[in-house]
Amino acid sequence: MPRIVGRGVRGQTGGDMGTDRTEDIDALLVHAEQAHGKYETTELNGVYDQDWATWYAAFAVEHGIGKLLGHEVTADRLAQFLASSNLEFTQIDPSPSESWATYAARRITAEL
């Protein structure tokens, strides 16, 4: 599971579809985080899920990330992207001011 630092502060919306889309993807990733936490607790008996990115990606695809992006994305591609985003996020700043979900949502919107 990625390192989560609070829920972050969402950007202000001024009718910017990119911002709205980023906020929606951020919310979807937060929802995935919550659902995955329950999965780790109930299905994995509290064991850390080394393959969290695959689980998050499947969840996000199932819950409409393609619609939010305006195009389809495969769970495999998204899982790779989430894992690389997490690695980059942990290397950028040891005390980040935004959550991983917010960071990843910005990257997804810009790069996928």
PyMOL commands that set and color helices and strands:
alter all, ss='L'
color gray80, all
select helices_A, chain A and resi 17-42+52-62+65-69+75-92+100-111
alter helices_A, ss='H'
color red, helices_A
deselect
rebuild
show_as cartoon
